[in-house]
Amino acid sequence: MGYALITGASGGIGKEFARILAQHGKDLILVARSDDRLRAIGDDLEKRYGVHVVRVALDLSEEDSAQQLFSITQGASYTVDTLINNAGFGDLTGFLDSNWYRSRNLMELNMVTLVHLTYLYGNEMRAHHFGRILNVSSVAAAFAGPNMALYYASKAFVLSFTEALSSELKGTGVSATAICPGPTATSFGVNAKMSGRSFMTMGRPMSAADVAERGYRAMLRGRTTVYVGPLTKAGFLAARILPRRVTRAICKWANGTPQGPHF
C-alpha cells in the first residue's frame, strides 16, 4: 500500500486529514514548514495508529519546491497513491498595497506548487493505474474578492483545474477531487492578517475535522467536486443568480478592512 502525501499538514485541515488517514491505517508523508510541529504530529500518529509517518520540513512557496519534494520521495522509494494538496494562504490587502514577494509566494503555493505536485505524482499514479488526488479549493472560487483578489482567483483556478483534470483522468484508475469549504476554524484569518469584522467572524466557522471528513469521503468516492456546508452551497448558488457587480460588493464587505499597505 502506498503513502498519502499531505501538504500544509502541521495544523488545521491538513492535520485533520492526517489523523483520518492514519485512523484508516494509511502511511503518511507530511509536509509543512515547521519541523517541530511535524515531528510532534507524526510521533502522535505513529504511537496511536501504528502507521509510518515521514516528515518533510519544506517551504512549498519556494520555486521548484515541488520537484525537490518529489526527488525526496523518489529517492526514498516511497510510492504515493494519495495526494492531498491542502497548503495555501490568503492575504487581506488591496492588490497595489500588497507586498509583491508575499503575493508571489501566494501564487506559487496556492497554484504553481499544487499543479506541479499534481503533475509529478499524477503521472506516477497513472503509471500504476491507481491514485487519488484531492485539491483544497474554497467557496471563494465562486467569486471575485476585492481586497483578497489573489486568494479568490487562486481558489477559482484550483477548482477549474481540478474539474478539468477529473474529466481527463476518466478510465485511468486515478481520480481528482476539489473540496470547497466555507469559513473554517483554522489559523487562516491570522495568517491572512484579518482582524475585526470579516467573513471569519460573521458566523460560526466549520470545524477542520468536519471539513476533512467530508473531503476524505468525497475523495474515496472519486467525486469531482464537493461543496462543504450550507453557506458554501448557498454561495455557489448566489454566484449563478446574482450579477457579478453585486457579488463583488458583498465579498468586499465580507472580507473586512485591510490594515494598511503590506509593503
Solvent accessible surface area in square Angstrom, and as a share of the most:
residue,aa,sasa,rsa
1,M,172,0.77
2,G,9,0.08
3,Y,29,0.11
4,A,0,0.00
5,L,0,0.00
6,I,0,0.00
7,T,3,0.02
8,G,20,0.19
9,A,0,0.00
10,S,20,0.13
11,G,21,0.20
12,G,28,0.27
13,I,18,0.09
14,G,0,0.00
15,K,91,0.38
16,E,34,0.15
17,F,0,0.00
18,A,0,0.00
19,R,66,0.24
20,I,1,0.01
21,L,8,0.04
22,A,1,0.01
23,Q,91,0.40
24,H,115,0.51
25,G,35,0.34
26,K,21,0.09
27,D,36,0.19
28,L,0,0.00
29,I,0,0.00
30,L,0,0.00
31,V,0,0.00
32,A,8,0.07
33,R,186,0.68
34,S,36,0.23
35,D,57,0.30
36,D,115,0.60
37,R,133,0.49
38,L,0,0.00
39,R,136,0.49
40,A,65,0.50
41,I,18,0.09
42,G,0,0.00
43,D,82,0.43
44,D,60,0.31
45,L,6,0.03
46,E,52,0.23
47,K,182,0.77
48,R,152,0.55
49,Y,68,0.26
50,G,68,0.65
51,V,11,0.07
52,H,84,0.37
53,V,2,0.01
54,V,22,0.13
55,R,62,0.23
56,V,12,0.07
57,A,49,0.38
58,L,18,0.09
59,D,42,0.22
60,L,9,0.04
61,S,9,0.06
62,E,95,0.43
63,E,130,0.58
64,D,91,0.47
65,S,3,0.02
66,A,2,0.01
67,Q,76,0.34
68,Q,93,0.41
69,L,0,0.00
70,F,31,0.13
71,S,57,0.37
72,I,72,0.36
73,T,1,0.00
74,Q,84,0.37
75,G,69,0.66
76,A,47,0.37
77,S,97,0.63
78,Y,49,0.19
79,T,59,0.35
80,V,2,0.01
81,D,18,0.09
82,T,4,0.02
83,L,0,0.00
84,I,0,0.00
85,N,4,0.02
86,N,22,0.11
87,A,20,0.16
88,G,34,0.33
89,F,32,0.13
90,G,0,0.00
91,D,10,0.05
92,L,1,0.00
93,T,8,0.05
94,G,19,0.18
95,F,100,0.42
96,L,151,0.75
97,D,60,0.31
98,S,12,0.07
99,N,45,0.23
100,W,132,0.46
101,Y,161,0.61
102,R,57,0.21
103,S,5,0.03
104,R,73,0.27
105,N,48,0.25
106,L,3,0.01
107,M,48,0.21
108,E,20,0.09
109,L,23,0.12
110,N,1,0.01
111,M,34,0.15
112,V,79,0.46
113,T,6,0.03
114,L,7,0.04
115,V,46,0.26
116,H,55,0.24
117,L,1,0.01
118,T,6,0.03
119,Y,143,0.54
120,L,21,0.11
121,Y,0,0.00
122,G,11,0.10
123,N,59,0.30
124,E,28,0.13
125,M,1,0.00
126,R,126,0.46
127,A,74,0.57
128,H,109,0.48
129,H,137,0.61
130,F,90,0.37
131,G,2,0.02
132,R,62,0.23
133,I,1,0.01
134,L,0,0.00
135,N,0,0.00
136,V,11,0.06
137,S,2,0.01
138,S,10,0.07
139,V,27,0.15
140,A,6,0.04
141,A,12,0.09
142,A,13,0.10
143,F,30,0.12
144,A,37,0.28
145,G,3,0.03
146,P,37,0.23
147,N,30,0.15
148,M,2,0.01
149,A,47,0.36
150,L,38,0.19
151,Y,22,0.08
152,Y,13,0.05
153,A,57,0.44
154,S,0,0.00
155,K,12,0.05
156,A,35,0.27
157,F,83,0.35
158,V,0,0.00
159,L,18,0.09
160,S,71,0.46
161,F,51,0.21
162,T,0,0.00
163,E,72,0.32
164,A,54,0.42
165,L,26,0.13
166,S,7,0.05
167,S,73,0.47
168,E,131,0.59
169,L,17,0.09
170,K,141,0.60
171,G,90,0.86
172,T,33,0.19
173,G,45,0.43
174,V,9,0.05
175,S,25,0.16
176,A,0,0.00
177,T,0,0.00
178,A,0,0.00
179,I,0,0.00
180,C,0,0.00
181,P,8,0.05
182,G,12,0.11
183,P,21,0.13
184,T,11,0.06
185,A,63,0.48
186,T,46,0.27
187,S,64,0.41
188,F,39,0.16
189,G,12,0.11
190,V,122,0.70
191,N,76,0.39
192,A,0,0.00
193,K,92,0.39
194,M,22,0.10
195,S,63,0.41
196,G,59,0.57
197,R,102,0.37
198,S,3,0.02
199,F,42,0.18
200,M,30,0.13
201,T,89,0.51
202,M,79,0.35
203,G,47,0.46
204,R,233,0.85
205,P,43,0.27
206,M,51,0.23
207,S,47,0.31
208,A,13,0.10
209,A,35,0.27
210,D,76,0.39
211,V,0,0.00
212,A,0,0.00
213,E,59,0.26
214,R,68,0.25
215,G,0,0.00
216,Y,15,0.06
217,R,90,0.33
218,A,2,0.01
219,M,2,0.01
220,L,77,0.38
221,R,160,0.58
222,G,28,0.26
223,R,102,0.37
224,T,45,0.26
225,T,22,0.13
226,V,1,0.01
227,Y,59,0.23
228,V,1,0.00
229,G,8,0.08
230,P,115,0.72
231,L,115,0.57
232,T,0,0.00
233,K,111,0.47
234,A,55,0.43
235,G,11,0.11
236,F,24,0.10
237,L,103,0.51
238,A,30,0.23
239,A,23,0.18
240,R,195,0.71
241,I,119,0.61
242,L,67,0.33
243,P,64,0.40
244,R,123,0.45
245,R,166,0.60
246,V,45,0.26
247,T,4,0.02
248,R,102,0.37
249,A,63,0.49
250,I,86,0.44
251,C,11,0.06
252,K,109,0.46
253,W,145,0.51
254,A,15,0.12
255,N,0,0.00
256,G,6,0.05
257,T,91,0.53
258,P,34,0.21
259,Q,113,0.50
260,G,36,0.34
261,P,84,0.53
262,H,23,0.10
263,F,172,0.71
